[in-house]
Amino acid sequence: MADNDTNVVSQATVDETPISPSRPNPARKNSLEQHLARRPDRQELVKKNILPASTAAPAILAQQKELAKHMRADSLNEKIAHRPAPETVLEKHILHEDPRSPEDKYAEAIEDEYAKREGGA
């Protein structure tokens, strides 16, 4: 009988409390809700360039970006093609000295001279 008493006492002294608390911290539980409540709206994220301004499906956003890039390149090429010659800008006193390098000026003068001799200019 003494052995039975020892077994009962040894079983009663085992600590069976869980390692993690049974009641979670309410502040931590609500932290996600608090962060979501303070989350900026979509328009603010678009203004900060975090989200794209497009409402297109994510699957076609890459194609849309690529198209915009090509359109921008075409627009710049068109503007470059129609810009005035350096001589015109110098005559209008927009620039005070020729931006071309001496080698470029020489090459252009040679081309002009050949064109005059061949009757092209």
C-alpha positions in Angstrom: 0.0 0.0 0.0 2.9 2.3 0.6 3.9 1.8 -3.0 0.5 3.0 -4.2 0.8 6.2 -2.1 4.2 7.0 -3.7 2.8 6.5 -7.2 -0.1 8.8 -6.5 2.1 11.5 -5.1 4.6 11.3 -8.0 1.8 11.6 -10.5 0.3 14.6 -8.8 3.6 16.6 -9.0 3.9 16.4 -12.8 3.4 19.9 -14.2 1.1 19.6 -17.2 0.6 23.3 -18.0 1.0 24.1 -21.7 4.1 25.8 -22.9 2.3 28.4 -24.8 -0.3 30.5 -22.9 -3.8 29.4 -23.3 -5.0 33.0 -23.6 -3.2 34.9 -26.3 -2.2 38.5 -25.8 -5.2 40.5 -27.0 -3.0 43.3 -28.2 -1.1 40.9 -30.4 -4.3 39.4 -31.6 -5.7 42.7 -32.7 -2.4 44.0 -34.3 -3.3 42.7 -37.7 -6.7 44.4 -37.6 -5.0 47.6 -36.5 -2.5 47.4 -39.4 -5.2 46.8 -41.9 -7.3 49.7 -40.5 -4.3 52.0 -41.1 -3.5 50.7 -44.5 -3.4 53.4 -47.2 -6.0 53.2 -49.9 -5.3 52.3 -53.5 -5.2 55.9 -54.8 -2.5 56.8 -52.4 -0.4 53.8 -53.4 -0.8 54.7 -57.0 0.4 58.3 -56.3 3.5 56.9 -54.6 4.2 54.6 -57.6 3.8 51.5 -55.4 0.9 50.1 -57.4 0.4 50.6 -61.2 -2.3 53.1 -62.3 -3.8 50.5 -64.6 -6.8 48.5 -63.6 -5.9 45.8 -66.1 -5.6 42.1 -65.1 -2.1 41.2 -63.7 -1.6 38.8 -66.5 -1.5 41.6 -69.1 0.3 44.2 -67.0 3.7 43.2 -68.4 2.5 43.5 -72.0 0.9 46.8 -71.2 4.3 48.1 -69.7 6.1 46.8 -72.8 3.7 48.6 -75.1 4.0 51.8 -73.2 7.8 51.6 -73.4 7.7 51.1 -77.2 5.2 53.9 -77.6 7.5 56.2 -75.6 10.5 55.2 -77.7 8.6 55.9 -80.9 7.5 59.3 -79.7 11.1 60.2 -78.8 12.4 59.0 -82.1 9.8 61.1 -83.9 10.8 64.2 -81.9 14.5 63.6 -82.6 13.8 63.3 -86.3 12.1 66.7 -86.4 14.5 68.7 -84.2 16.2 71.6 -85.9 19.8 71.4 -87.3 22.6 72.9 -85.1 23.0 75.7 -87.7 19.4 76.8 -87.3 19.7 76.8 -83.5 22.9 78.9 -83.8 21.3 81.4 -86.2 18.4 81.9 -83.8 20.8 82.6 -81.0 19.4 79.7 -78.9 22.9 78.2 -78.6 26.1 80.3 -78.6 28.5 77.6 -79.8 28.2 74.6 -81.9 27.5 71.5 -79.8 29.1 69.2 -82.5 32.6 67.9 -82.1 35.2 69.1 -84.6 35.3 65.6 -86.2 31.5 65.7 -86.8 31.7 69.2 -88.3 34.5 68.1 -90.6 32.6 65.0 -91.7 29.5 67.0 -92.4 31.5 69.6 -94.4 33.1 66.8 -96.5 29.7 65.3 -97.2 28.3 68.7 -98.2 31.3 69.3 -100.5 30.8 66.0 -102.2 27.1 66.6 -102.6 27.8 70.0 -104.2 30.3 68.5 -106.6 27.9 65.8 -107.7 25.0 68.3 -108.0 23.0 66.8 -105.1 22.8 69.8 -102.9 
